[in-house]
């Protein structure tokens, strides 16, 4: 489980805005997204499943990942969120811009 700032990214063109420890919220990931997995705190993807690119890379990097249909619409950019990669739970803690990510427990 991890808490941190949500970075909503509708496209890869904004990838340079992503900061270390942020929780990436996007529709899906592909090979071009691979470098960000070394520094994001977690991942919320709208499509895919356990064998999706983002899910596999999240497991390889030991970061929590969840699938949430409509996540980019439901989660405001900069909101403080908590995600649990084991249960798939996503909590919006605050819609105010958040500071750095803080690890809460074991990642899944």
C-alpha positions as CSV (number, residue, x, y, z in Angstrom):
1,X,0.0,0.0,0.0
2,X,1.2,3.5,-0.8
3,X,0.0,7.1,-0.4
4,X,1.1,9.9,-2.7
5,X,0.2,12.5,-5.2
6,X,-1.8,11.4,-8.2
7,X,-0.4,12.4,-11.6
8,X,-3.1,12.1,-14.2
9,X,-1.5,11.6,-17.6
10,X,-3.9,11.3,-20.6
11,X,-0.9,10.8,-22.9
12,X,2.9,10.1,-22.9
13,X,3.5,13.7,-24.2
14,X,3.3,14.8,-20.5
15,X,5.7,12.1,-19.2
16,X,8.4,14.8,-18.3
17,X,6.0,16.2,-15.7
18,X,6.0,13.0,-13.7
19,X,7.9,13.3,-10.4
20,X,9.5,10.6,-8.2
21,X,7.1,8.9,-5.9
22,X,4.0,10.1,-7.6
23,X,1.2,7.6,-8.4
24,X,0.7,7.5,-12.2
25,X,-2.9,7.5,-13.3
26,X,-3.3,6.7,-17.0
27,X,-5.4,4.7,-19.5
28,X,-2.8,2.1,-20.2
29,X,1.0,1.8,-20.5
30,X,3.2,0.5,-23.3
31,X,6.9,0.0,-23.8
32,X,7.5,3.8,-23.9
33,X,6.4,4.2,-20.3
34,X,8.9,1.6,-19.0
35,X,11.5,4.2,-17.7
36,X,9.0,5.8,-15.3
37,X,8.5,2.5,-13.4
38,X,11.9,3.0,-11.8
39,X,10.7,6.1,-9.9
40,X,6.9,6.1,-9.6
41,X,5.3,5.2,-6.3
42,X,2.3,3.3,-7.8
43,X,0.1,2.9,-10.8
44,X,-3.6,3.2,-11.5
45,X,-4.6,2.1,-15.0
46,X,-8.0,2.2,-16.6
47,X,-7.7,-0.8,-18.9
48,X,-5.8,-4.1,-18.9
49,X,-5.6,-6.7,-16.3
50,X,-3.1,-8.8,-14.5
51,X,-1.2,-9.5,-17.7
52,X,-1.2,-5.9,-19.0
53,X,2.1,-4.2,-19.6
54,X,1.7,-1.8,-16.6
55,X,0.7,-4.7,-14.3
56,X,3.7,-6.8,-15.2
57,X,6.2,-3.9,-14.9
58,X,4.7,-2.9,-11.5
59,X,5.2,-6.4,-10.2
60,X,8.8,-6.4,-11.6
61,X,9.5,-3.1,-9.8
62,X,7.7,-4.0,-6.6
63,X,5.2,-1.1,-6.8
64,X,1.4,-1.4,-6.1
65,X,-0.8,-1.2,-9.2
66,X,-4.6,-1.1,-9.5
67,X,-7.1,-1.1,-12.4
68,X,-9.8,1.5,-12.0
69,X,-12.2,2.1,-14.9
70,X,-12.6,5.8,-15.3
71,X,-9.7,6.6,-13.0
72,X,-8.5,9.6,-15.0
73,X,-12.0,11.1,-14.6
74,X,-12.5,10.2,-11.0
75,X,-9.1,11.2,-9.6
76,X,-8.1,14.9,-9.7
77,X,-4.6,15.6,-10.8
78,X,-2.5,16.3,-7.7
79,X,-5.0,14.6,-5.3
80,X,-3.6,12.7,-2.4
81,X,-4.5,9.0,-2.9
82,X,-3.8,5.7,-1.2
83,X,-3.7,2.5,-3.3
84,X,-3.6,-1.1,-2.2
85,X,-2.2,-3.4,-4.9
86,X,-3.4,-6.5,-3.1
87,X,-7.0,-5.6,-2.6
88,X,-7.4,-3.2,-5.6
89,X,-8.7,-0.4,-3.3
90,X,-8.2,3.2,-4.2
91,X,-8.9,5.9,-1.7
92,X,-8.9,9.7,-2.5
93,X,-7.6,11.2,0.8
94,X,-7.6,14.8,-0.3
95,X,-8.3,16.6,-3.5
96,X,-5.7,19.2,-2.6
97,X,-2.3,18.9,-4.2
98,X,-0.2,16.4,-2.2
99,X,3.4,16.3,-1.2
100,X,5.8,13.4,-1.7
101,X,4.6,9.7,-1.6
102,X,5.0,7.8,1.7
103,X,5.1,4.0,1.8
104,X,2.5,2.7,4.2
105,X,3.1,-1.0,4.3
106,X,4.2,-3.9,2.1
107,X,3.8,-3.2,-1.7
108,X,1.9,-5.6,-3.9
